[in-house]
Amino acid sequence: MSKIHRLAFVDPTADLGEDVEVGPYAIIEAGAIIGARTRVDGHGVVRTGTVLGTDNYVGTGCVLGGDPQDHGFKGEQTFLRVGDHNVFREYVTVHRATGEGMATVVGNHNLIMAYTHLGHNVTVGNNVNIANNVGVSGHVTIEDLANLGGMAGIHQYVRIGKVAMLGGMTRTVRDVPPFMTSSGHGQEVHDINAVGLRRLGVSPQERLALHRACKLLYRSQLGLTNAIETVRREVPLTDQVLYLLEFEQRRFKGKNGRGDQP
């Protein structure tokens, strides 16, 4: 049985799974779907169009599924879809998408810390950690196992690659390459995310190949096209290196260093 505090408001048309907990002054709007064993703390809000999977935690003051902050939004039906085992800490805001039938998507096992904002049409993968006060603009994609430092600001349409480590307060205006550490006002790529790669079981030889690719792509001043060609000639093409090269080649399809930007 769900445990709903007597001071909470749960619309009769909301669908709550087994053992859901809803705290005082929380609001669950019409048509919201909340999976089993999810907990919504006091003053949390789950709005219409939101689907939460199982075993999620929604902290005090969170607003999940709010209207997008987008002049192009005209009230069309859009969604926020969240997977399982996610933690949304205090006062996180996650908005629905813009565009009829479109969805903002958050995967599984993500930790999204206090006061973070995820904008409309954002996609977050799995096992992502986002520290306090990060601002994620619309249409951003954050791939699996990425780590974002506190107070980072992410420009719209940026893609953050898997296992990337983004330093706190980084002004992020172009794509962040996978497996790398990046920080600073100039969004400088420093080196591979060695700690994260070791934790994933990536071998020393594979990490060395990524390190060599990093030097050529980001520290050689060859230019991206020449650097990619040099990596293909001179660096062992491990799975990680190939993924990195494919990620970088995507930039040519977009603009301003953002491969997803139309």
Kinemage of the C-alpha trace (Angstrom):
@kinemage 1
@onewidth
@group {chain A} dominant
@subgroup {mainchain}
@vectorlist {calphas} color= white
{ca met a 1} P 0.000 0.000 0.000
{ca ser a 2} L 1.138 3.541 -0.733
{ca lys a 3} L 1.787 5.843 2.218
{ca ile a 4} L 0.294 9.266 1.452
{ca his a 5} L 0.551 11.968 4.102
{ca arg a 6} L -2.816 13.497 4.999
{ca leu a 7} L -1.492 16.949 4.002
{ca ala a 8} L -0.365 15.847 0.527
{ca phe a 9} L -2.477 16.352 -2.591
{ca val a 10} L -2.636 13.407 -4.989
{ca asp a 11} L -4.965 13.761 -7.947
{ca pro a 12} L -7.367 10.811 -8.212
{ca thr a 13} L -6.205 10.122 -11.770
{ca ala a 14} L -2.531 9.787 -10.792
{ca asp a 15} L -1.186 6.238 -10.898
{ca leu a 16} L 0.910 5.273 -7.862
{ca gly a 17} L 2.677 1.924 -7.624
{ca glu a 18} L 3.094 -0.270 -4.576
{ca asp a 19} L 4.753 1.198 -1.478
{ca val a 20} L 5.030 4.739 -2.877
{ca glu a 21} L 5.534 7.351 -0.146
{ca val a 22} L 4.268 10.926 -0.510
{ca gly a 23} L 5.218 13.496 2.133
{ca pro a 24} L 3.332 16.502 3.523
{ca tyr a 25} L 2.382 19.287 1.110
{ca ala a 26} L 3.650 17.277 -1.863
{ca ile a 27} L 1.579 17.561 -5.056
{ca ile a 28} L 1.036 14.741 -7.539
{ca glu a 29} L -0.870 16.096 -10.546
{ca ala a 30} L -3.406 14.476 -12.824
{ca gly a 31} L -2.132 11.594 -14.937
{ca ala a 32} L 1.307 11.408 -13.324
{ca ile a 33} L 2.681 7.867 -13.034
{ca ile a 34} L 4.945 6.948 -10.113
{ca gly a 35} L 6.576 3.540 -9.937
{ca ala a 36} L 6.789 1.217 -6.967
{ca arg a 37} L 8.807 2.148 -3.882
{ca thr a 38} L 9.380 5.708 -5.042
{ca arg a 39} L 9.457 8.371 -2.333
{ca val a 40} L 8.341 11.966 -2.822
{ca asp a 41} L 9.370 14.129 0.133
{ca gly a 42} L 7.421 17.060 1.508
{ca his a 43} L 6.758 19.945 -0.906
{ca gly a 44} L 7.879 17.838 -3.865
{ca val a 45} L 5.838 18.301 -7.054
{ca val a 46} L 5.293 15.727 -9.811
{ca arg a 47} L 3.402 17.366 -12.645
{ca thr a 48} L 1.131 16.123 -15.406
{ca gly a 49} L 3.008 14.297 -18.168
{ca thr a 50} L 5.617 12.825 -15.822
{ca val a 51} L 6.370 9.105 -15.657
{ca leu a 52} L 8.679 7.879 -12.879
{ca gly a 53} L 9.997 4.329 -12.751
{ca thr a 54} L 10.650 2.340 -9.605
{ca asp a 55} L 12.767 3.101 -6.538
{ca asn a 56} L 13.260 6.804 -7.215
{ca tyr a 57} L 13.725 9.512 -4.588
{ca val a 58} L 12.285 13.014 -5.082
{ca gly a 59} L 13.644 15.435 -2.489
{ca thr a 60} L 12.081 18.379 -0.729
{ca gly a 61} L 10.960 21.123 -3.088
{ca cys a 62} L 11.740 19.268 -6.319
{ca val a 63} L 9.570 20.049 -9.324
{ca leu a 64} L 9.530 17.263 -11.894
{ca gly a 65} L 7.760 17.782 -15.215
{ca gly a 66} L 7.260 21.531 -15.127
{ca asp a 67} L 6.464 23.467 -18.298
{ca pro a 68} L 9.537 24.119 -20.483
{ca gln a 69} L 11.144 27.552 -20.274
{ca asp a 70} L 10.938 28.016 -24.015
{ca his a 71} L 9.183 30.705 -26.063
{ca gly a 72} L 8.393 28.000 -28.622
{ca phe a 73} L 6.260 26.031 -26.176
{ca lys a 74} L 2.568 26.549 -26.924
{ca gly a 75} L 0.990 24.184 -24.422
{ca glu a 76} L 1.291 21.023 -26.523
{ca gln a 77} L 1.302 17.630 -24.800
{ca thr a 78} L 4.850 16.716 -23.833
{ca phe a 79} L 6.467 14.418 -21.289
{ca leu a 80} L 9.160 13.763 -18.725
{ca arg a 81} L 10.182 10.111 -18.592
{ca val a 82} L 12.395 8.915 -15.741
{ca gly a 83} L 13.816 5.416 -15.254
{ca asp a 84} L 14.621 3.578 -12.030
{ca his a 85} L 16.812 4.169 -8.967
{ca asn a 86} L 17.354 7.896 -9.497
{ca val a 87} L 17.966 10.436 -6.731
{ca phe a 88} L 16.736 14.018 -7.185
{ca arg a 89} L 17.936 16.024 -4.214
{ca glu a 90} L 16.458 19.198 -2.772
{ca tyr a 91} L 14.928 21.764 -5.155
{ca val a 92} L 15.956 20.060 -8.386
{ca thr a 93} L 13.853 21.128 -11.378
{ca val a 94} L 13.378 18.978 -14.474
{ca his a 95} L 11.169 20.261 -17.275
{ca arg a 96} L 9.096 18.491 -19.873
{ca ala a 97} L 10.022 18.780 -23.551
{ca thr a 98} L 8.997 21.227 -26.239
{ca gly a 99} L 7.309 19.751 -29.339
{ca glu a 100} L 4.143 17.669 -29.571
{ca gly a 101} L 4.744 14.204 -28.115
{ca met a 102} L 8.397 14.885 -27.286
{ca ala a 103} L 10.013 13.926 -23.974
{ca thr a 104} L 12.769 14.918 -21.618
{ca val a 105} L 14.417 11.634 -20.598
{ca val a 106} L 16.388 10.612 -17.508
{ca gly a 107} L 17.746 7.054 -17.411
{ca asn a 108} L 18.649 4.873 -14.424
{ca his a 109} L 20.859 5.120 -11.329
{ca asn a 110} L 21.559 8.847 -11.630
{ca leu a 111} L 22.407 11.177 -8.745
{ca ile a 112} L 21.219 14.732 -9.380
{ca met a 113} L 22.210 16.969 -6.500
{ca ala a 114} L 20.516 19.993 -4.954
{ca tyr a 115} L 19.362 22.996 -7.010
{ca thr a 116} L 20.301 21.430 -10.340
{ca his a 117} L 18.155 22.304 -13.355
{ca leu a 118} L 17.563 20.014 -16.344
{ca gly a 119} L 15.910 21.898 -19.194
{ca his a 120} L 13.471 20.837 -21.887
{ca asn a 121} L 14.351 17.999 -24.287
{ca val a 122} L 17.380 16.997 -22.219
{ca thr a 123} L 18.534 13.377 -22.304
{ca val a 124} L 20.486 11.938 -19.368
{ca gly a 125} L 21.877 8.416 -19.628
{ca asn a 126} L 22.677 6.036 -16.789
{ca asn a 127} L 24.956 6.280 -13.736
{ca val a 128} L 25.468 10.022 -14.195
{ca asn a 129} L 26.491 12.231 -11.258
{ca ile a 130} L 25.545 15.922 -11.382
{ca ala a 131} L 26.734 18.079 -8.480
{ca asn a 132} L 24.925 21.008 -6.862
{ca asn a 133} L 23.692 24.043 -8.782
{ca val a 134} L 24.448 22.773 -12.292
{ca gly a 135} L 22.384 24.437 -15.011
{ca val a 136} L 21.640 22.211 -18.017
{ca ser a 137} L 20.030 24.025 -20.955
{ca gly a 138} L 17.569 22.585 -23.436
{ca his a 139} L 18.412 19.796 -25.883
{ca val a 140} L 21.570 18.767 -23.978
{ca thr a 141} L 22.613 15.100 -23.980
{ca ile a 142} L 24.618 13.657 -21.080
{ca glu a 143} L 25.939 10.179 -21.815
{ca asp a 144} L 26.432 7.313 -19.369
{ca leu a 145} L 28.815 7.592 -16.414
{ca ala a 146} L 29.554 11.294 -16.896
{ca asn a 147} L 30.383 13.439 -13.852
{ca leu a 148} L 29.521 17.160 -13.756
{ca gly a 149} L 31.077 19.429 -11.148
{ca gly a 150} L 29.081 21.938 -9.140
{ca met a 151} L 27.846 25.190 -10.663
{ca ala a 152} L 28.788 24.200 -14.211
{ca gly a 153} L 26.687 25.866 -16.899
{ca ile a 154} L 25.823 23.805 -19.987
{ca his a 155} L 24.878 25.562 -23.246
{ca gln a 156} L 21.929 24.243 -25.228
{ca tyr a 157} L 22.604 21.354 -27.638
{ca val a 158} L 25.892 20.432 -25.938
{ca arg a 159} L 26.668 16.721 -25.716
{ca ile a 160} L 28.730 15.438 -22.782
{ca gly a 161} L 30.438 12.161 -23.651
{ca lys a 162} L 30.405 9.039 -21.536
{ca val a 163} L 32.848 8.747 -18.629
{ca ala a 164} L 33.676 12.447 -19.060
{ca met a 165} L 34.638 14.501 -16.004
{ca leu a 166} L 33.573 18.153 -16.170
{ca gly a 167} L 35.091 20.457 -13.574
{ca gly a 168} L 33.055 22.703 -11.319
{ca met a 169} L 32.003 26.147 -12.610
{ca thr a 170} L 33.019 25.241 -16.168
{ca arg a 171} L 31.438 27.410 -18.863
{ca thr a 172} L 30.461 24.632 -21.253
{ca val a 173} L 29.626 25.871 -24.740
{ca arg a 174} L 30.807 22.967 -26.907
{ca asp a 175} L 30.718 19.177 -26.745
{ca val a 176} L 32.709 17.523 -23.965
{ca pro a 177} L 34.667 14.524 -25.297
{ca pro a 178} L 34.139 11.096 -23.727
{ca phe a 179} L 36.692 9.621 -21.324
{ca met a 180} L 38.331 13.034 -20.780
{ca thr a 181} L 38.600 15.601 -17.985
{ca ser a 182} L 37.689 19.156 -18.900
{ca ser a 183} L 37.406 22.380 -16.919
{ca gly a 184} L 37.938 26.123 -16.858
{ca his a 185} L 36.488 29.125 -18.641
{ca gly a 186} L 38.048 27.932 -21.903
{ca gln a 187} L 36.713 24.400 -21.383
{ca glu a 188} L 40.231 23.010 -21.704
{ca val a 189} L 40.632 19.245 -22.118
{ca his a 190} L 43.339 18.140 -19.678
{ca asp a 191} L 43.778 14.375 -19.969
{ca ile a 192} L 41.925 11.097 -19.729
{ca asn a 193} L 39.617 10.392 -16.794
{ca ala a 194} L 42.058 7.808 -15.479
{ca val a 195} L 40.232 7.141 -12.211
{ca gly a 196} L 36.896 6.577 -13.904
{ca leu a 197} L 38.440 4.350 -16.566
{ca arg a 198} L 40.245 2.207 -13.987
{ca arg a 199} L 36.995 1.764 -12.063
{ca leu a 200} L 35.381 0.506 -15.263
{ca gly a 201} L 38.139 -2.059 -15.762
{ca val a 202} L 39.711 -0.393 -18.817
{ca ser a 203} L 43.178 -1.922 -19.202
{ca pro a 204} L 46.455 0.058 -18.932
{ca gln a 205} L 47.078 -0.488 -22.659
{ca glu a 206} L 43.648 0.898 -23.558
{ca arg a 207} L 44.143 3.879 -21.242
{ca leu a 208} L 47.538 4.570 -22.841
{ca ala a 209} L 45.939 4.560 -26.303
{ca leu a 210} L 43.345 7.068 -25.105
{ca his a 211} L 46.082 9.215 -23.576
{ca arg a 212} L 47.962 9.307 -26.875
{ca ala a 213} L 44.753 10.176 -28.720
{ca cys a 214} L 44.075 12.943 -26.205
{ca lys a 215} L 47.472 14.554 -26.816
{ca leu a 216} L 46.975 14.538 -30.570
{ca leu a 217} L 43.371 15.731 -30.571
{ca tyr a 218} L 43.495 18.419 -27.910
{ca arg a 219} L 47.110 19.460 -27.300
{ca ser a 220} L 48.918 19.163 -30.650
{ca gln a 221} L 47.344 22.179 -32.429
{ca leu a 222} L 47.023 20.028 -35.542
{ca gly a 223} L 43.425 21.006 -36.167
{ca leu a 224} L 40.622 18.519 -35.661
{ca thr a 225} L 40.606 16.978 -39.153
{ca asn a 226} L 44.372 16.420 -39.239
{ca ala a 227} L 44.409 15.230 -35.639
{ca ile a 228} L 41.741 12.593 -36.331
{ca glu a 229} L 43.701 11.324 -39.332
{ca thr a 230} L 46.895 11.196 -37.259
{ca val a 231} L 45.193 9.251 -34.481
{ca arg a 232} L 43.932 6.709 -37.008
{ca arg a 233} L 47.483 6.244 -38.320
{ca glu a 234} L 49.469 6.292 -35.104
{ca val a 235} L 47.278 5.135 -32.210
{ca pro a 236} L 45.896 1.624 -31.545
{ca leu a 237} L 42.217 1.765 -32.478
{ca thr a 238} L 40.721 0.341 -29.306
{ca asp a 239} L 36.978 0.460 -28.729
{ca gln a 240} L 37.422 3.593 -26.613
{ca val a 241} L 39.570 5.378 -29.207
{ca leu a 242} L 37.087 4.563 -31.967
{ca tyr a 243} L 34.229 5.886 -29.852
{ca leu a 244} L 36.194 9.071 -29.184
{ca leu a 245} L 36.888 9.584 -32.902
{ca glu a 246} L 33.236 9.031 -33.825
{ca phe a 247} L 32.240 11.522 -31.147
{ca glu a 248} L 34.600 14.163 -32.510
{ca gln a 249} L 33.535 13.606 -36.119
{ca arg a 250} L 29.960 14.413 -35.102
{ca arg a 251} L 31.034 18.031 -34.535
{ca phe a 252} L 31.206 18.559 -38.302
{ca lys a 253} L 27.456 17.875 -38.571
{ca gly a 254} L 26.527 20.694 -36.202
{ca lys a 255} L 27.950 24.112 -35.493
{ca asn a 256} L 30.025 26.001 -32.926
{ca gly a 257} L 31.519 22.757 -31.623
{ca arg a 258} L 28.100 21.265 -30.872
{ca gly a 259} L 27.414 18.262 -33.084
{ca asp a 260} L 23.722 18.060 -32.163
{ca gln a 261} L 22.925 21.692 -32.937
{ca pro a 262} L 20.963 22.001 -36.180
